[in-house]
Amino acid sequence: MLKSIVRMAVVLMAMPAAGMAQGSDNAGEAEALVWCSQDSITPQSISHNVDAIYRGEQAEQIYNFIDYHFEQADQYIRARTYVDEIDAVVIYGPFASAETLEPVENDAFKDAVLSYLKRRFLKIEELGGENFQVVWEWSASQAPSLELCEPVLTADDIP
């Protein structure tokens, strides 16, 4: 039963995206569904934390957030999303290590992390100077790449 529900949800969610995935030359031709479940990089760990600031017994601020920790070749990037703004994420890095947080240049590492995040969030920001700047925001023309995806012929083919 659960597998049937998951299949139906995947098929329904994939329908609007199918037009972006593959163009059809024939007006009546059905678009192929595309199943996408692969990433070129994944986080080494994900942590869910809550920080709270109190004045006496009264909570003044509560930060409920999820951190994604990426490491590659002894370098580190952290991405943070706040639960009350779950569609957006902020990236920090790349750094020489999680301990030193010394900034380094590594576009390939950063691009791999951005690719992972684009499949999960609608907006990605980073700290530029003193303000957060949008690095990427979802739109039909900026949709994540389907490079690592496989065609799905029927709902039975969905893993």
C-alpha positions in Angstrom: 0.0 0.0 0.0 2.7 2.5 1.0 4.7 1.7 -2.2 1.6 2.4 -4.3 1.1 5.8 -2.5 4.7 6.7 -3.1 4.5 5.7 -6.8 1.4 7.8 -7.3 3.0 10.8 -5.5 6.1 10.5 -7.6 4.1 10.3 -10.8 1.9 13.2 -9.9 4.9 15.4 -8.9 6.9 14.4 -12.0 4.1 15.4 -14.4 4.7 19.2 -14.5 8.4 18.6 -14.6 8.2 16.2 -17.5 7.7 19.1 -19.9 11.0 20.6 -18.8 12.8 17.3 -18.9 12.2 16.4 -22.5 10.6 18.3 -25.3 8.2 16.5 -27.7 8.1 17.3 -31.4 4.6 15.7 -31.7 1.7 17.5 -30.1 -0.1 14.3 -29.0 3.0 12.4 -27.8 3.2 11.6 -24.1 6.3 12.9 -22.3 8.5 10.4 -20.6 8.8 10.6 -16.9 12.3 11.0 -15.5 13.3 9.5 -12.1 16.1 11.4 -10.4 17.6 10.1 -7.2 21.4 10.5 -7.6 23.8 13.2 -6.4 27.5 13.6 -7.2 28.1 14.4 -3.6 26.2 13.9 -0.3 26.8 15.3 3.1 29.0 13.5 5.6 26.5 14.3 8.3 23.3 16.2 8.8 22.5 17.7 12.2 19.2 19.2 13.5 19.7 21.7 16.3 17.8 24.3 18.3 19.4 27.4 19.8 17.4 29.6 22.2 18.1 32.9 23.8 16.4 33.6 27.1 15.9 36.7 29.2 15.2 35.3 32.6 12.6 32.6 32.1 11.3 34.1 28.9 12.5 32.8 25.5 13.3 35.8 23.3 14.6 34.0 20.2 14.5 30.4 19.1 16.5 29.1 16.1 15.4 25.7 14.8 17.8 24.7 12.1 19.3 21.8 10.1 23.0 21.8 9.1 24.4 19.8 6.2 28.2 19.1 6.5 30.1 18.4 3.3 33.8 17.4 3.2 36.0 16.7 0.2 39.7 16.4 0.0 40.0 17.8 3.6 37.9 20.8 2.7 34.6 21.7 4.3 31.3 23.4 3.3 28.3 23.9 5.6 24.8 24.6 4.5 22.1 25.7 6.9 18.3 25.8 6.6 15.9 27.2 9.2 12.8 25.1 9.8 10.5 28.1 9.5 12.1 28.9 6.1 12.6 25.3 4.9 12.6 26.2 1.2 15.8 28.3 1.5 19.4 27.3 2.5 22.6 29.3 3.2 26.0 28.0 2.3 29.2 28.7 4.1 32.6 27.9 2.5 34.5 26.2 1.1 36.9 26.3 4.0 40.3 24.5 4.5 38.7 22.5 7.3 35.7 22.6 9.7 38.0 23.4 12.5 39.9 26.4 11.0 37.1 27.9 8.8 39.9 29.4 6.7 38.4 30.3 3.3 39.7 28.5 0.2 38.9 28.5 -3.5 37.4 25.2 -4.8 34.8 25.8 -7.5 34.4 22.1 -8.3 33.6 21.3 -4.7 31.2 24.2 -4.3 29.4 23.4 -7.6 28.9 19.8 -6.4 27.4 21.0 -3.2 25.2 23.5 -5.1 24.0 20.8 -7.3 22.9 18.7 -4.3 21.1 21.7 -2.7 19.4 22.7 -6.0 17.5 19.4 -5.9 16.2 20.1 -2.3 15.7 23.8 -2.0 14.1 26.7 -3.9 16.6 29.3 -2.9 20.3 29.2 -2.1 22.1 32.1 -0.5 25.7 32.8 0.7 27.2 35.5 2.9 28.8 38.1 0.7 30.4 40.9 2.7 27.9 41.7 5.4 24.8 40.6 3.6 23.3 37.4 2.3 23.2 37.2 -1.5 21.1 34.9 -3.6 23.3 32.4 -5.4 20.5 30.5 -7.1 16.7 30.5 -7.1 14.5 27.9 -8.7 12.8 28.8 -12.0 11.8 26.7 -15.0 14.8 28.0 -16.8 17.2 27.3 -13.9 15.8 23.9 -12.9 18.4 21.4 -11.6 20.2 19.3 -14.3 18.7 16.0 -15.3 22.2 14.7 -16.1 22.2 12.0 -13.5 18.5 11.0 -14.0 17.1 7.9 -15.6 13.9 7.7 -17.8 10.9 6.0 -16.1 8.6 4.3 -18.5 5.9 3.3 -16.1 5.1 3.7 -12.4 6.3 0.1 -11.9 9.8 1.1 -12.9 10.1 3.5 -10.0 12.5 2.1 -7.4 
